[in-house]
């Protein structure tokens, strides 16, 4: 016990009253960092070792070069997929859909998302531990402040990718909403000019790229999937899921119903584009109606205090001089 007491006292003298707690937390972090690679290490099947030489002999030299050219840093995380990707299918689908709606469409986007959360969380945890050590040397922080300085940055680093993806998702959906009525008008013109729906989508994607790249990207993906022979109804439904915008979902429903019941696509586009224009006008009017309320608050904060100073200031100054000059 005397040895433990000596070590405890030495840590308190070096790092402050929370020295033992800081050392224990640092050792725990080191153990976690050492254990994670061991847990993530994937054992190679002996049968795969026997098959590898044969497969390498059968692979032509050109394909080996192409494989080397295509190799990238993103593939390095594939062996950690069991740890970095959710094992629940519903949770994985929800995160993948959110990343698609935010514009991240690579196949390892979910893996990179969780890796960013883990890396930022651990990095800021180390920063928090270092900051708490400096605080203990320069002062005497409380236990609550020490815990917050350690856990707070780690939680912030873990939540930062989620906040970033949510913000990107909202910005992308807003950009799609802003450009969708114009794309419908252009699509209606193309259909009435005699082009098919597929040709109209390709033309709209090309024309909308400069102003609304997110919407143009969705139209391009629809055109590519249709060229590949995928079912048109499923392609439109996939577009609705990727956008996550109610207006696009309603538009997809209109096109599907038009195709199933054999009605004119041009007439459906004309009616729906008119509704979208009306919705855009209503959104603009709604924003305009909220401006007077915001301006009233700003006007009161900027005009009332100077007005009070001008009106009441001289009186207060005269009262102050009178009280100072009076003999009590």
C-alpha positions in Angstrom: 0.0 0.0 0.0 2.9 2.4 0.7 4.1 2.1 -2.9 0.6 2.9 -4.3 0.3 5.8 -1.9 3.7 7.1 -3.1 2.7 6.8 -6.7 -0.6 8.5 -6.0 1.1 11.4 -4.2 3.7 11.8 -7.0 0.9 12.0 -9.6 -0.9 14.6 -7.6 2.2 16.6 -7.2 2.9 16.4 -11.0 -0.6 16.7 -12.5 -2.6 18.2 -9.7 -5.4 16.7 -7.6 -6.9 14.8 -10.5 -3.5 13.3 -11.6 -4.4 9.7 -10.9 -7.7 10.1 -12.8 -6.0 11.6 -15.8 -3.4 8.8 -15.9 -6.0 6.1 -15.6 -8.1 7.7 -18.4 -5.0 8.0 -20.6 -4.0 4.4 -20.0 -7.6 3.3 -20.8 -7.5 5.3 -24.1 -4.1 3.7 -25.0 -5.6 0.2 -24.4 -8.6 1.0 -26.5 -6.4 2.2 -29.4 -4.2 -0.9 -29.1 -7.2 -3.3 -28.9 -9.2 -1.9 -31.9 -6.7 -3.0 -34.6 -6.5 -6.5 -33.0 -10.3 -6.8 -33.1 -10.5 -5.5 -36.6 -7.8 -7.8 -37.9 -9.5 -10.2 -40.3 -8.0 -13.7 -40.3 -7.2 -15.1 -43.7 -8.9 -18.4 -44.6 -6.2 -21.1 -45.3 -8.3 -22.1 -48.4 -8.0 -18.6 -49.8 -4.2 -18.8 -49.3 -4.1 -21.9 -51.5 -6.3 -20.3 -54.1 -4.4 -17.0 -54.3 -1.4 -18.3 -56.3 -3.6 -20.0 -58.8 -5.8 -16.9 -59.3 -2.7 -14.7 -59.7 -1.4 -17.0 -62.5 -4.8 -16.8 -64.3 -5.0 -13.0 -64.1 -3.6 -11.3 -67.2 -0.9 -8.6 -66.8 -3.1 -5.9 -68.2 -5.9 -6.5 -65.6 -3.2 -6.4 -62.8 -2.1 -3.0 -64.0 -5.7 -1.7 -64.2 -6.3 -3.0 -60.6 -3.3 -1.1 -59.4 -4.4 2.1 -61.1 -7.9 1.8 -59.6 -6.7 1.1 -56.1 -7.3 4.0 -53.8 -7.2 5.0 -50.2 -10.9 4.4 -49.8 -10.5 0.6 -50.3 -8.2 0.4 -47.3 -11.3 0.7 -45.0 -13.0 -2.3 -46.6 -11.4 -4.8 -44.2 -12.9 -2.8 -41.3 -16.4 -2.9 -42.8 -17.8 -5.2 -40.1 -16.8 -2.6 -37.5 -17.5 0.6 -39.3 -20.8 -0.3 -40.9 -24.0 -1.0 -39.0 -25.0 -4.7 -38.9 -28.7 -3.9 -38.7 -30.1 -3.7 -42.2 -32.7 -1.0 -41.4 -30.1 1.2 -39.7 -27.7 0.7 -42.6 -30.4 1.6 -45.2 -31.5 4.7 -43.2 -27.9 6.0 -43.1 -27.2 5.2 -46.7 -30.4 7.0 -47.8 -29.5 10.1 -45.7 -26.0 10.2 -47.3 -27.6 9.8 -50.8 -29.9 12.7 -50.1 -26.9 14.7 -49.0 -25.1 14.0 -52.2 -22.6 11.3 -51.1 -23.3 8.4 -53.6 -20.1 6.3 -53.4 -20.6 2.7 -52.3 -18.4 3.1 -49.2 -20.0 6.4 -48.1 -21.5 4.7 -45.0 -18.1 3.3 -44.1 -16.4 6.7 -44.4 -19.1 8.4 -42.4 -18.6 6.1 -39.4 -14.9 6.3 -39.8 -15.0 10.1 -39.7 -17.1 9.9 -36.5 -14.7 7.5 -34.8 -11.6 9.3 -35.9 -12.8 12.8 -34.9 -14.2 11.5 -31.6 -10.9 9.8 -30.6 -8.8 12.8 -31.9 -10.7 15.4 -29.9 -10.8 13.0 -26.9 -7.0 13.1 -26.9 -7.1 16.9 -27.3 -9.4 17.1 -24.3 -7.1 15.0 -22.2 -4.2 17.2 -23.1 -6.1 20.3 -22.3 -7.2 18.9 -18.9 -3.6 18.0 -18.1 -2.5 21.6 -18.8 -5.4 23.0 -16.7 -4.4 20.8 -13.8 -0.8 22.1 -14.0 -1.7 25.7 -14.2 -4.7 25.8 -11.8 -7.0 23.7 -9.6 -10.0 22.8 -11.8 -13.1 21.1 -10.4 -14.1 17.5 -11.2 -17.0 18.7 -13.3 -14.8 21.0 -15.4 -12.3 18.3 -15.9 -14.9 15.7 -17.0 -16.5 18.3 -19.4 -13.1 19.2 -20.9 -12.4 15.6 -21.7 -15.8 14.3 -22.7 -17.2 17.5 -24.4 -14.7 17.6 -27.3 -15.1 13.8 -27.9 -18.9 14.1 -28.1 -18.6 17.2 -30.4 -16.2 15.4 -32.7 -18.4 12.3 -32.9 -21.5 14.5 -33.7 -19.7 16.8 -36.2 -20.1 14.4 -39.2 -23.8 13.9 -38.4 -24.3 17.7 -38.3 -22.4 18.2 -41.5 -24.4 15.5 -43.4 -27.7 16.9 -42.1 -26.8 20.4 -43.2 -25.7 19.2 -46.6 -28.9 17.2 -46.9 -31.0 20.3 -46.2 -29.1 22.5 -48.6 -29.3 20.0 -51.4 -33.0 19.5 -50.9 -33.6 23.2 -50.9 -31.6 23.5 -54.1 -33.8 20.8 -55.7 -37.0 22.6 -54.5 -35.8 25.9 -56.0 -34.9 24.5 -59.4 -37.7 21.9 -59.8 -40.4 24.3 -61.3 -38.0 25.5 -64.0 -37.1 22.0 -64.9 -40.8 21.0 -65.3 -41.4 24.0 -67.6 -38.4 23.0 -69.7 -39.5 19.4 -69.8 -43.0 20.4 -70.9 -41.5 22.5 -73.7 -39.4 19.5 -74.8 -42.3 17.0 -74.7 -44.6 19.4 -76.6 -41.9 19.8 -79.2 -42.1 16.1 -80.0 -39.3 14.6 -77.9 -39.9 11.5 -75.7 -39.7 11.6 -72.0 -36.2 10.1 -72.0 -34.9 12.6 -74.4 -36.6 15.4 -72.5 -34.9 14.3 -69.2 -31.5 14.3 -70.9 -32.0 17.8 -72.4 -33.2 19.1 -69.0 -30.2 17.6 -67.2 -27.9 19.3 -69.7 -29.6 22.7 -69.5 -30.0 22.7 -65.7 -26.4 21.8 -64.9 -25.1 25.4 -64.6 -27.9 26.7 -62.4 -29.0 23.7 -60.3 -26.3 21.0 -60.4 -27.9 18.7 -57.8 -31.1 18.5 -59.7 -29.3 18.0 -63.0 -27.3 15.1 -61.4 -30.6 13.4 -60.5 -32.0 13.8 -64.0 -28.7 12.4 -65.4 -28.9 9.4 -63.2 -32.4 8.7 -64.3 -31.4 8.9 -67.9 -28.5 6.6 -67.4 -30.6 4.0 -65.6 -33.2 4.1 -68.3 -30.6 3.6 -70.9 -29.3 0.6 -69.0 -32.7 -1.0 -69.3 -33.9 -0.6 -65.7 -37.7 -0.4 -65.2 -38.9 3.1 -65.7 -41.3 3.1 -62.8 -38.5 1.8 -60.4 -36.1 4.4 -61.8 -38.6 7.2 -61.0 -39.2 5.9 -57.5 -35.5 5.7 -56.8 -35.2 9.3 -57.8 -37.9 10.2 -55.4 -36.1 8.5 -52.6 -32.8 10.0 -53.4 -34.2 13.6 -53.5 -36.4 13.3 -50.4 -38.5 16.2 -51.5 -42.4 16.0 -51.4 -42.7 17.9 -54.7 -40.5 15.4 -56.5 -42.4 12.5 -55.0 -45.7 13.9 -56.2 -44.2 14.5 -59.7 -43.1 10.8 -59.8 -46.5 9.7 -58.8 -48.1 11.8 -61.6 -45.7 10.3 -64.2 -46.3 6.7 -63.0 -50.1 7.2 -63.1 -49.8 8.8 -66.5 -47.9 5.8 -67.8 -50.1 3.2 -66.2 -53.4 4.7 -67.4 -52.2 5.8 -70.8 -52.9 9.6 -70.3 -51.0 12.3 -72.0 -47.6 13.1 -70.4 -47.7 16.6 -71.8 -51.1 17.4 -70.2 -49.9 15.9 -66.8 -46.7 18.0 -67.0 -48.7 21.2 -67.9 -51.0 20.8 -64.9 -48.3 19.9 -62.5 -45.9 22.6 -63.6 -48.6 25.2 -63.1 -49.1 23.9 -59.5 -45.3 24.1 -58.9 -45.2 27.7 -60.1 -48.1 28.5 -57.7 -46.3 26.8 -54.9 -43.1 28.9 -55.6 -45.1 32.1 -55.6 -46.7 31.1 -52.3 -43.4 30.3 -50.7 -42.1 33.7 -51.9 -45.1 35.5 -50.4 -44.7 33.6 -47.1 -41.1 34.7 -46.8 -42.1 38.3 -47.7 -44.9 38.2 -45.0 -42.4 37.2 -42.3 -40.0 40.1 -43.1 -42.1 42.9 -41.3 -41.9 40.9 -38.0 -38.2 40.5 -38.3 -37.7 44.1 -39.3 -39.8 45.4 -36.4 -37.6 43.7 -33.8 -34.5 45.1 -35.5 -36.0 48.5 -35.8 -36.9 48.6 -32.1 -33.5 47.5 -31.0 -31.7 50.1 -33.2 -34.0 53.1 -32.8 -35.6 53.0 -29.3 -32.3 53.1 -27.2 -30.9 56.2 -29.1 -34.3 57.9 -28.9 -34.5 57.4 -25.2 -30.9 58.7 -24.8 -31.8 61.8 -26.8 -35.1 62.5 -24.9 -34.2 61.5 -21.3 -30.4 62.0 -21.4 -30.3 65.8 -20.8 -32.9 65.6 -17.9 -30.9 62.8 -16.2 -27.7 64.8 -16.6 -29.3 68.0 -15.1 -30.7 66.0 -12.2 -27.3 64.5 -11.6 -25.6 68.0 -11.5 -28.3 69.3 -9.2 -27.9 66.5 -6.7 -24.1 66.8 -6.8 -24.3 70.6 -6.2 -26.8 70.5 -3.4 -25.5 70.7 0.2 -26.8 68.0 2.5 
